Amino acid sequence: MINFRIFLAAGHGPTLFAAFLYFSFSCCIWVLNGAMAPFISETFQLTPAQKGLMLSIPIFAGAFMRFPLGLLAQYIGRKRATLVEMGLIAVAMLFGFFAVKTFNDLLAMGVLLGIAGASFGVALSLGSGWFPPQHKGLAMGLVGAGNVGTAVSVLVAPPLAMWLGWQAVYGVAAVAIMVPMLVMVVFAKEPPDVDAHATLREHMACLFEKDGWVFSLIYGVTFGGFIGLTTFLPSYYYDQFGVSKVQAGQLTMLAAFMAAAVRVAGGWISDRWGGVNTLTWVLMLVAVCLTLIGFSSGSLLVTTLLMIVCFAALGAGNGALFQLVPLRWPTTTAVAGSMIGEVGALGGGIVPNAMGFSKQHFGTYAWGFVLFAVLAVLMLGVMRYMQIRWTRTWAEKGGRARSAGVQGAGSVSHSRAVRPGLGTKR
């Protein structure tokens, strides 16, 4: 691995830290309803389907809000956009503290929690914007490790809800968000890179290419699976195994922390072994683990161990996919990453809805797990088919970066493959 001091000297460390902290707090708040779901369900006496809806709305809302926040960053700058977003998050938390009285209010609160989920693209662009191309992958991985905020949420929110009441946790979050705001104001600087100042056409370009959709769908399994399962697991552990609400959060934290910790390692492994090779094993492991989890519902120990392995694979998959993004879109990495992150996050909303539907109509959560395992297998097949062309145009075998000599030999086809807004030449 490169010397970390050399890496930091190549960019702006304080901005990188501010972006990481901002993303961590945002992830923490994004999954608050999931972390407190056992408390909320008890208050409103929710059915499994209602739980699924309540848990999925913040995920869907966060995905849809990512693009508008990215556009806002175009006009006022990424640093200012993060401050606007965090200010809106504080207002949203005050709404939760004072105004959530009915199930409909709870659904509205889910939409407001989506504001926090919109942070992904801007956080990665802000944190990596000061770094040269050869270091952007690591910078994006470090900021992306802010996913650890989900683990903090499921660990801290249940004890606070037990102590203060679950609505009071929103009030605590309204105060806590001031910490990353202060750090952002004092330490962060707007990056000078032009990547993030792309046109609307460039923002949308990757969605008109097959590769853009393939990457988004794979990310829908890796990151979507991560955020969806993190949101759902406290309810699953509480309902399925009868553990306490606090213990349900602690068990979820073990898995969520593993995913965040392994994300950077996934990118590093992919640099050496190839993103396609890494994702192949990731998707196979996810499919096997989810299937086994679905039919091991009688054992808390087995379920927890499988969940930890599954989350480690999901975290590695997130890192591996974003090792490939700069290779495929070298001139618009942050733009493509933002759009892939937005579409991919929608996959997370499938998880709690599928689980709620399976439980309500079949009396078991098993078929929800199996459904997502099938999606992982489908994405594996699609990726293996597409990688045949990828290794002829913009990547080495297995998804590694091409050497300078190989890039030079294939420069014409490569430039056609990555030029924003023109689609993929075939």
C-alpha positions as CSV (number, residue, x, y, z in Angstrom):
1,M,0.0,0.0,0.0
2,I,1.2,3.5,-0.7
3,N,2.8,5.5,2.1
4,F,-0.1,7.2,3.8
5,R,1.9,10.4,4.4
6,I,2.7,10.6,0.7
7,F,-1.0,10.1,0.0
8,L,-2.0,12.9,2.4
9,A,0.6,15.3,1.0
10,A,-0.8,14.8,-2.4
11,G,-4.2,16.3,-1.4
12,H,-5.8,18.2,1.5
13,G,-6.2,16.0,4.6
14,P,-8.5,18.4,6.6
15,T,-11.0,18.4,3.8
16,L,-10.8,14.7,3.5
17,F,-11.5,14.4,7.2
18,A,-14.4,16.9,7.1
19,A,-16.0,14.9,4.2
20,F,-15.6,11.7,6.1
21,L,-17.2,13.1,9.3
22,Y,-20.0,14.7,7.3
23,F,-20.8,11.4,5.5
24,S,-20.5,9.4,8.8
25,F,-23.1,11.7,10.6
26,S,-25.3,11.6,7.5
27,C,-25.3,7.8,7.4
28,C,-26.0,7.7,11.1
29,I,-29.1,9.9,10.8
30,W,-30.3,8.3,7.6
31,V,-30.9,4.9,9.3
32,L,-32.4,6.3,12.6
33,N,-35.8,4.9,11.9
34,G,-34.3,1.5,11.3
35,A,-32.2,1.7,14.5
36,M,-35.3,2.6,16.5
37,A,-37.8,0.4,14.6
38,P,-38.6,-1.9,17.5
39,F,-39.6,1.1,19.6
40,I,-41.5,2.7,16.8
41,S,-43.3,-0.5,15.9
42,E,-44.4,-1.0,19.5
43,T,-45.7,2.6,19.7
44,F,-47.8,2.4,16.5
45,Q,-48.5,-1.4,16.5
46,L,-47.2,-1.8,12.9
47,T,-47.8,-4.8,10.7
48,P,-44.8,-6.4,8.9
49,A,-45.8,-4.6,5.7
50,Q,-46.1,-1.3,7.5
51,K,-42.6,-1.8,9.0
52,G,-41.2,-2.5,5.5
53,L,-42.8,0.7,4.1
54,M,-41.6,2.8,7.1
55,L,-38.0,1.4,6.7
56,S,-37.8,1.8,2.9
57,I,-39.0,5.4,2.6
58,P,-35.8,7.0,4.0
59,I,-33.7,4.8,1.6
60,F,-35.8,5.7,-1.5
61,A,-35.9,9.4,-0.5
62,G,-32.2,9.5,0.1
63,A,-31.5,8.0,-3.4
64,F,-33.8,10.4,-5.2
65,M,-32.4,13.5,-3.3
66,R,-28.8,12.7,-4.3
67,F,-29.1,14.2,-7.8
68,P,-30.7,17.5,-6.7
69,L,-28.0,17.9,-4.0
70,G,-25.3,17.3,-6.7
71,L,-26.9,20.0,-8.9
72,L,-27.0,22.4,-6.0
73,A,-23.2,21.7,-5.5
74,Q,-22.7,22.8,-9.1
75,Y,-24.0,26.3,-8.4
76,I,-22.9,27.0,-4.9
77,G,-19.9,24.7,-4.4
78,R,-19.6,21.4,-2.6
79,K,-18.6,22.8,0.8
80,R,-21.6,25.1,0.8
81,A,-23.9,22.4,-0.4
82,T,-22.9,20.2,2.6
83,L,-23.7,23.0,5.0
84,V,-27.1,23.6,3.4
85,E,-27.9,19.9,3.7
86,M,-26.8,19.7,7.3
87,G,-28.9,22.7,8.1
88,L,-31.9,21.0,6.6
89,I,-31.1,17.8,8.5
90,A,-31.2,19.8,11.8
91,V,-34.6,21.2,10.8
92,A,-35.9,17.7,9.9
93,M,-34.8,16.3,13.2
94,L,-36.7,19.1,15.0
95,F,-39.8,18.0,13.0
96,G,-39.3,14.5,14.3
97,F,-38.9,15.6,17.9
98,F,-41.9,17.9,17.9
99,A,-44.4,16.7,15.2
100,V,-44.4,12.9,14.8
101,K,-47.7,11.8,16.3
102,T,-49.2,9.4,13.8
103,F,-48.1,6.8,11.3
104,N,-48.5,9.3,8.4
105,D,-46.3,11.7,10.3
106,L,-43.8,8.8,10.6
107,L,-43.8,8.3,6.9
108,A,-43.2,12.0,6.4
109,M,-40.3,11.8,8.8
110,G,-38.9,9.0,6.6
111,V,-38.9,11.4,3.6
112,L,-37.0,14.0,5.7
113,L,-34.5,11.4,6.8
114,G,-33.7,11.0,3.1
115,I,-32.1,14.4,3.2
116,A,-29.2,12.8,5.2
117,G,-29.1,9.9,2.6
118,A,-28.4,12.4,-0.2
119,S,-24.8,13.1,1.0
120,F,-23.0,10.3,-0.8
121,G,-22.0,11.9,-4.1
122,V,-21.1,15.3,-2.7
123,A,-19.1,13.8,0.2
124,L,-17.0,11.6,-2.1
125,S,-16.5,14.5,-4.6
126,L,-15.5,16.9,-1.9
127,G,-13.1,14.5,-0.1
128,S,-11.4,13.3,-3.3
129,G,-11.4,16.6,-5.2
130,W,-8.0,17.8,-3.9
131,F,-6.3,14.5,-4.8
132,P,-4.7,13.6,-8.2
133,P,-6.1,10.7,-10.3
134,Q,-3.7,8.1,-8.9
135,H,-4.9,8.8,-5.4
136,K,-8.7,9.5,-5.9
137,G,-9.6,5.8,-5.5
138,L,-8.2,5.7,-2.0
139,A,-9.6,9.1,-1.1
140,M,-13.1,8.0,-2.2
141,G,-12.7,4.8,-0.2
142,L,-11.7,6.6,2.9
143,V,-14.7,9.0,2.7
144,G,-16.9,6.0,1.8
145,A,-15.9,4.3,5.0
146,G,-18.2,6.9,6.6
147,N,-20.7,4.1,6.2
148,V,-19.6,3.3,9.7
149,G,-22.1,5.9,10.8
150,T,-24.8,3.3,10.2
151,A,-23.1,1.0,12.8
152,V,-22.9,4.0,15.3
153,S,-26.6,4.6,14.8
154,V,-27.8,1.1,15.5
155,L,-25.4,1.0,18.5
156,V,-26.2,4.3,20.1
157,A,-29.9,5.1,19.2
158,P,-31.5,2.1,21.0
159,P,-30.0,2.9,24.4
160,L,-30.9,6.6,24.0
161,A,-34.4,5.6,23.0
162,M,-34.7,3.4,26.1
163,W,-33.4,6.3,28.3
164,L,-35.1,9.3,26.8
165,G,-37.8,8.0,24.5
166,W,-37.4,7.3,20.8
167,Q,-38.6,10.8,19.7
168,A,-36.0,12.5,21.9
169,V,-33.3,10.8,19.8
170,Y,-34.3,13.1,16.9
171,G,-33.6,16.0,19.2
172,V,-30.2,14.6,20.1
173,A,-29.4,14.2,16.4
174,A,-30.4,17.9,15.7
175,V,-27.7,19.0,18.1
176,A,-25.2,16.4,17.1
177,I,-25.2,17.4,13.4
178,M,-23.7,20.7,14.5
179,V,-20.3,18.9,15.1
180,P,-19.7,18.1,11.4
181,M,-21.0,21.5,10.4
182,L,-18.4,23.2,12.6
183,V,-15.6,20.9,11.3
184,M,-16.7,21.6,7.7
185,V,-16.7,25.4,8.2
186,V,-13.3,25.5,9.9
187,F,-11.3,22.9,8.1
188,A,-12.7,22.1,4.7
189,K,-11.7,23.9,1.5
190,E,-13.5,23.8,-1.8
191,P,-11.5,21.5,-4.2
192,P,-10.1,23.0,-7.4
193,D,-10.8,19.9,-9.6
194,V,-13.1,20.4,-12.6
195,D,-14.6,16.9,-12.5
196,A,-17.4,17.9,-10.2
197,H,-18.3,21.0,-12.4
198,A,-19.8,18.8,-15.1
199,T,-22.8,19.8,-17.2
200,L,-26.2,18.2,-16.7
201,R,-25.6,16.2,-19.9
202,E,-22.4,14.8,-18.4
203,H,-24.2,14.0,-15.2
204,M,-26.8,12.0,-17.1
205,A,-24.5,10.4,-19.7
206,C,-23.6,7.2,-17.9
207,L,-27.3,6.4,-17.6
208,F,-27.6,6.2,-21.4
209,E,-24.9,3.6,-21.5
210,K,-25.1,-0.1,-20.7
211,D,-22.1,0.1,-18.4
212,G,-23.7,2.8,-16.3
213,W,-26.8,0.6,-15.7
214,V,-24.8,-2.5,-15.0
215,F,-22.7,-0.6,-12.5
216,S,-25.8,0.8,-10.9
217,L,-27.5,-2.5,-10.6
218,I,-24.5,-4.2,-9.1
219,Y,-24.3,-1.3,-6.6
220,G,-28.0,-1.9,-5.9
221,V,-27.0,-5.3,-4.6
222,T,-23.8,-4.3,-2.7
223,F,-24.6,-0.9,-1.3
224,G,-28.4,-1.4,-1.5
225,G,-28.0,-4.7,0.3
226,F,-25.8,-3.0,3.0
227,I,-28.1,-0.1,3.7
228,G,-31.3,-2.1,3.4
229,L,-30.2,-4.9,5.7
230,T,-28.7,-2.4,8.2
231,T,-32.1,-0.7,8.4
232,F,-34.0,-3.9,8.6
233,L,-31.9,-6.0,11.0
234,P,-32.9,-4.4,14.3
235,S,-36.5,-5.3,13.6
236,Y,-35.5,-8.8,12.4
237,Y,-33.4,-9.7,15.5
238,Y,-36.1,-8.3,17.8
239,D,-39.0,-10.1,16.1
240,Q,-37.2,-13.3,15.1
241,F,-35.1,-14.1,18.1
242,G,-36.8,-12.1,20.9
243,V,-33.7,-10.3,22.0
244,S,-34.0,-6.9,23.6
245,K,-34.2,-3.7,21.6
246,V,-30.7,-2.7,22.7
247,Q,-29.3,-6.1,21.9
248,A,-30.9,-6.0,18.5
249,G,-29.0,-2.8,17.8
250,Q,-25.7,-4.3,19.1
251,L,-26.0,-7.4,16.9
252,T,-26.7,-5.2,13.8
253,M,-23.7,-3.0,14.7
254,L,-21.4,-6.0,14.4
255,A,-22.4,-6.6,10.8
256,A,-22.6,-2.9,9.8
257,F,-19.2,-2.1,11.2
258,M,-17.7,-5.0,9.3
259,A,-19.0,-3.7,6.0
260,A,-17.7,-0.2,6.6
261,A,-14.3,-1.5,7.8
262,V,-13.8,-3.8,4.8
263,R,-14.9,-1.2,2.1
264,V,-11.4,0.3,1.9
265,A,-9.8,-3.1,1.9
266,G,-12.1,-4.1,-1.0
267,G,-10.8,-1.2,-3.1
268,W,-7.2,-2.0,-2.2
269,I,-7.6,-5.7,-3.1
270,S,-9.3,-4.8,-6.4
271,D,-6.4,-2.6,-7.3
272,R,-4.2,-5.7,-7.2
273,W,-6.5,-8.5,-8.1
274,G,-9.1,-6.6,-10.3
275,G,-12.5,-5.3,-9.5
276,V,-14.3,-7.9,-11.6
277,N,-12.5,-10.7,-9.9
278,T,-13.3,-9.3,-6.5
279,L,-17.0,-8.7,-7.3
280,T,-17.3,-12.2,-8.7
281,W,-16.4,-13.7,-5.3
282,V,-18.4,-10.9,-3.5
283,L,-21.7,-11.7,-5.3
284,M,-21.3,-15.4,-4.9
285,L,-20.6,-15.1,-1.2
286,V,-23.5,-12.7,-0.7
287,A,-25.9,-15.1,-2.5
288,V,-24.8,-18.1,-0.4
289,C,-24.9,-16.2,2.9
290,L,-28.4,-14.7,2.3
291,T,-29.8,-18.1,1.3
292,L,-28.3,-19.8,4.4
293,I,-29.6,-16.9,6.6
294,G,-33.1,-17.4,5.2
295,F,-33.2,-21.0,6.3
296,S,-31.2,-20.7,9.6
297,S,-33.7,-18.6,11.4
298,G,-33.7,-20.9,14.4
299,S,-30.1,-20.1,15.4
300,L,-29.1,-16.6,16.6
301,L,-25.4,-17.5,16.5
302,V,-25.4,-19.0,13.0
303,T,-27.5,-16.1,11.7
304,T,-25.1,-13.5,13.3
305,L,-22.0,-15.2,11.9
306,L,-23.4,-15.5,8.4
307,M,-24.6,-11.9,8.6
308,I,-21.1,-10.7,9.5
309,V,-19.6,-12.6,6.6
310,C,-22.3,-11.3,4.2
311,F,-21.7,-7.7,5.3
312,A,-18.0,-8.0,4.9
313,A,-18.6,-9.2,1.3
314,L,-21.0,-6.3,0.7
315,G,-18.4,-3.8,2.0
316,A,-15.7,-5.3,-0.2
317,G,-18.1,-5.1,-3.1
318,N,-18.7,-1.4,-2.6
319,G,-15.0,-0.8,-2.6
320,A,-14.4,-3.0,-5.6
321,L,-17.1,-1.3,-7.7
322,F,-15.6,2.1,-7.1
323,Q,-12.2,0.8,-8.1
324,L,-13.7,0.2,-11.5
325,V,-15.6,3.5,-11.8
326,P,-12.4,5.7,-12.3
327,L,-11.2,3.2,-15.0
328,R,-14.5,3.4,-16.9
329,W,-15.1,7.1,-16.6
330,P,-11.6,8.6,-15.9
331,T,-12.6,12.2,-16.8
332,T,-15.9,12.2,-15.0
333,T,-15.3,9.9,-12.1
334,A,-17.2,11.9,-9.5
335,V,-20.1,12.5,-11.9
336,A,-20.5,8.9,-12.8
337,G,-20.0,7.8,-9.2
338,S,-22.8,10.2,-8.1
339,M,-25.3,8.8,-10.6
340,I,-24.3,5.2,-9.9
341,G,-24.7,5.9,-6.2
342,E,-28.1,7.4,-6.6
343,V,-29.6,4.6,-8.7
344,G,-27.8,1.9,-6.8
345,A,-29.1,3.1,-3.4
346,L,-32.6,2.5,-4.6
347,G,-31.9,-1.2,-4.3
348,G,-31.8,-0.8,-0.6
349,G,-35.5,0.0,-0.5
350,I,-36.3,-3.4,-1.9
351,V,-34.9,-5.2,1.2
352,P,-37.3,-4.1,4.0
353,N,-40.3,-4.2,1.7
354,A,-39.5,-7.7,0.5
355,M,-38.9,-8.8,4.1
356,G,-42.2,-7.3,5.3
357,F,-44.1,-8.9,2.4
358,S,-42.6,-12.3,2.9
359,K,-43.3,-12.2,6.6
360,Q,-46.9,-11.0,6.3
361,H,-47.9,-13.3,3.4
362,F,-45.8,-16.4,4.0
363,G,-45.2,-16.3,7.8
364,T,-41.4,-16.2,7.3
365,Y,-38.7,-13.8,6.4
366,A,-36.8,-16.5,4.4
367,W,-38.2,-15.7,1.0
368,G,-37.1,-12.0,1.4
369,F,-33.5,-13.2,1.9
370,V,-33.8,-15.6,-1.0
371,L,-35.1,-12.9,-3.4
372,F,-32.1,-10.7,-2.7
373,A,-29.8,-13.7,-3.1
374,V,-31.3,-14.4,-6.6
375,L,-30.7,-10.7,-7.5
376,A,-27.0,-11.2,-6.6
377,V,-26.7,-14.2,-8.8
378,L,-28.4,-12.4,-11.7
379,M,-26.0,-9.4,-11.3
380,L,-23.1,-11.9,-11.3
381,G,-24.2,-13.3,-14.6
382,V,-24.6,-9.9,-16.2
383,M,-21.2,-8.7,-15.0
384,R,-19.4,-11.8,-16.2
385,Y,-21.0,-11.3,-19.6
386,M,-20.2,-7.6,-19.8
387,Q,-16.6,-8.0,-18.6
388,I,-15.7,-9.7,-21.9
389,R,-16.1,-6.3,-23.6
390,W,-14.7,-4.4,-20.7
391,T,-11.3,-6.2,-20.9
392,R,-11.1,-5.4,-24.6
393,T,-11.6,-1.6,-24.1
394,W,-10.8,0.0,-20.8
395,A,-9.6,-2.7,-18.3
396,E,-7.1,-5.5,-18.0
397,K,-8.2,-9.1,-17.4
398,G,-10.1,-9.3,-14.1
399,G,-10.8,-5.6,-13.9
400,R,-7.3,-4.3,-13.1
401,A,-6.1,-0.9,-14.4
402,R,-4.5,-1.0,-17.8
403,S,-0.8,-0.4,-18.1
404,A,0.4,2.7,-19.9
405,G,1.5,0.7,-22.9
406,V,-1.8,-1.1,-23.2
407,Q,-3.7,2.1,-22.8
408,G,-1.7,3.7,-25.5
409,A,-2.4,0.8,-27.9
410,G,-6.1,1.0,-27.3
411,S,-6.5,4.8,-26.9
412,V,-9.0,5.2,-29.7
413,S,-11.5,2.6,-28.5
414,H,-10.9,3.7,-24.8
415,S,-11.6,7.4,-25.5
416,R,-14.8,6.4,-27.3
417,A,-15.8,4.2,-24.4
418,V,-15.5,6.9,-21.8
419,R,-16.3,10.2,-23.6
420,P,-19.2,11.7,-21.6
421,G,-22.5,12.1,-23.3
422,L,-21.7,10.0,-26.4
423,G,-22.5,6.5,-25.2
424,T,-20.5,3.4,-25.7
425,K,-19.2,2.6,-29.2
426,R,-19.7,-0.9,-30.2
